[in-house]
Amino acid sequence: MRRAFPEAGSENELAELAAEVLSHDGRPVHARTVRNWLRCENAPHFRYVLRVIAMAGAETVFAVLEPEADPASNRGARR
């Protein structure tokens, strides 16, 4: 989600931005809900996951599937 909203400086700002973008007619998303997603307390519905992936870019999908291939991630670095 941070890749979809790189302008967010804090978790609260990220939650506010994401909630605003992901809300639409009849399906409001609250900042508190987004904070729960970020903290892995709840999982978002797949409709929101797809929207965030679309905003972050296709390379995000590959980074999730193969984290060692993600140059922005240091998890795959060998030591």
Residue frames as qw, qx, qy, qz and C-alpha x, y, z in Angstrom:
[[0.000, 0.887, 0.462, 0.000, 0.00, 0.00, 0.00],
 [0.330, -0.742, 0.098, 0.575, 2.92, 2.31, 0.64],
 [0.365, -0.054, 0.594, 0.715, 3.94, 1.97, -3.01],
 [0.122, 0.658, 0.660, 0.342, 0.47, 3.03, -4.12],
 [0.171, -0.955, -0.185, -0.155, 0.65, 6.15, -1.91],
 [0.716, 0.086, -0.224, 0.655, 4.33, 7.16, -1.75],
 [0.037, 0.613, -0.042, 0.788, 3.41, 10.72, -0.75],
 [0.693, -0.654, -0.211, -0.218, 2.14, 9.55, 2.65],
 [0.191, 0.650, -0.557, 0.480, 4.56, 10.47, 5.40],
 [0.276, -0.254, 0.761, -0.529, 3.02, 8.49, 8.24],
 [0.017, 0.222, 0.974, 0.033, 0.72, 5.56, 8.87],
 [0.191, 0.603, 0.547, -0.549, -2.15, 7.94, 9.69],
 [0.252, 0.583, -0.261, -0.727, -1.62, 9.92, 6.50],
 [0.113, 0.146, -0.903, -0.389, -1.46, 6.69, 4.49],
 [0.097, 0.385, 0.893, -0.214, -4.68, 5.47, 6.10],
 [0.245, 0.649, 0.267, -0.669, -6.47, 8.75, 5.33],
 [0.232, 0.483, -0.528, -0.660, -5.31, 8.80, 1.70],
 [0.072, 0.005, -0.971, -0.227, -6.14, 5.15, 1.08],
 [0.172, 0.470, 0.771, -0.393, -9.55, 5.45, 2.74],
 [0.288, 0.626, 0.031, -0.724, -10.41, 8.44, 0.57],
 [0.259, 0.400, -0.682, -0.555, -9.35, 6.73, -2.66],
 [0.089, -0.036, -0.992, -0.078, -10.85, 3.32, -1.88],
 [0.281, 0.437, 0.629, -0.579, -14.23, 4.68, -0.75],
 [0.118, -0.078, -0.579, -0.803, -16.94, 4.84, -3.37],
 [0.557, -0.198, -0.117, -0.798, -20.72, 5.03, -3.57],
 [0.877, -0.249, -0.170, -0.375, -22.30, 2.76, -1.01],
 [0.918, -0.112, -0.239, 0.295, -18.98, 1.32, 0.20],
 [0.064, -0.924, 0.278, -0.256, -17.16, 3.75, 2.46],
 [0.817, 0.016, -0.386, 0.429, -13.72, 2.77, 3.72],
 [0.378, -0.921, 0.011, -0.091, -12.63, 4.37, 6.98],
 [0.250, 0.743, -0.556, 0.276, -9.08, 5.31, 7.92],
 [0.572, -0.445, 0.606, -0.327, -9.34, 3.06, 10.99],
 [0.946, 0.201, 0.224, -0.118, -10.11, 0.10, 8.72],
 [0.649, 0.673, -0.295, 0.196, -7.04, 0.84, 6.60],
 [0.137, -0.692, 0.617, -0.349, -4.88, 1.09, 9.74],
 [0.817, -0.186, 0.487, -0.247, -6.16, -2.37, 10.75],
 [0.890, 0.454, -0.005, 0.046, -5.13, -3.68, 7.32],
 [0.346, 0.771, -0.448, 0.291, -1.68, -2.12, 7.64],
 [0.333, -0.543, 0.664, -0.391, -1.20, -3.68, 11.07],
 [0.411, 0.100, -0.885, -0.195, -2.40, -7.07, 9.75],
 [0.311, 0.035, 0.694, -0.649, -5.27, -7.09, 12.25],
 [0.676, 0.471, 0.457, -0.335, -7.77, -7.65, 9.43],
 [0.403, -0.008, 0.669, 0.625, -7.48, -8.51, 5.75],
 [0.338, 0.402, -0.067, -0.849, -9.00, -6.29, 3.08],
 [0.774, 0.419, 0.425, -0.212, -11.55, -7.62, 0.64],
 [0.654, 0.063, 0.522, 0.544, -10.05, -8.71, -2.66],
 [0.320, 0.843, 0.349, 0.257, -11.70, -5.77, -4.47],
 [0.201, -0.966, 0.146, 0.075, -9.50, -3.39, -2.46],
 [0.675, -0.375, 0.494, 0.398, -6.40, -5.50, -2.93],
 [0.603, 0.434, 0.499, 0.446, -6.84, -5.37, -6.71],
 [0.134, 0.963, 0.161, 0.171, -7.35, -1.59, -6.69],
 [0.414, -0.834, 0.306, 0.199, -4.21, -1.01, -4.62],
 [0.701, -0.104, 0.551, 0.441, -2.17, -3.36, -6.83],
 [0.482, 0.692, 0.403, 0.355, -3.41, -1.50, -9.91],
 [0.056, -0.996, 0.028, -0.067, -2.35, 1.81, -8.38],
 [0.558, -0.667, 0.429, 0.245, 1.04, 0.51, -7.24],
 [0.385, 0.636, -0.569, -0.352, 1.83, -1.10, -10.59],
 [0.944, 0.118, -0.252, -0.178, 2.18, -4.59, -11.97],
 [0.479, 0.448, -0.654, 0.378, 5.72, -4.99, -10.62],
 [0.423, -0.414, 0.503, -0.630, 4.19, -5.04, -7.15],
 [0.945, -0.015, -0.002, -0.328, 2.52, -8.35, -7.93],
 [0.812, 0.342, -0.418, 0.223, 5.88, -9.89, -8.80],
 [0.064, 0.536, -0.575, 0.615, 7.47, -8.43, -5.67],
 [0.705, -0.293, 0.347, -0.545, 4.83, -10.19, -3.58],
 [0.976, 0.145, -0.078, -0.140, 5.24, -13.47, -5.45],
 [0.846, 0.157, -0.178, 0.477, 9.05, -13.35, -5.53],
 [0.313, -0.945, -0.017, 0.091, 10.35, -11.01, -2.82],
 [0.670, -0.391, 0.327, 0.540, 13.98, -11.86, -3.59],
 [0.482, 0.406, 0.455, 0.629, 13.54, -10.36, -7.06],
 [0.066, -0.947, -0.291, -0.115, 12.35, -7.04, -5.60],
 [0.539, 0.360, -0.215, 0.730, 15.22, -4.53, -5.77],
 [0.247, -0.666, 0.093, -0.698, 13.43, -2.27, -3.24],
 [0.847, -0.487, 0.016, -0.214, 13.42, -5.07, -0.70],
 [0.096, 0.665, -0.719, 0.175, 16.47, -6.21, 1.18],
 [0.823, -0.220, 0.401, -0.336, 14.83, -9.44, 2.34],
 [0.952, 0.304, 0.048, 0.004, 16.20, -11.43, -0.57],
 [0.248, 0.821, -0.495, 0.140, 19.78, -10.23, -0.21],
 [0.933, -0.085, -0.292, 0.192, 22.28, -12.99, 0.48],
 [0.241, -0.888, 0.349, -0.177, 24.82, -12.47, 3.18]]
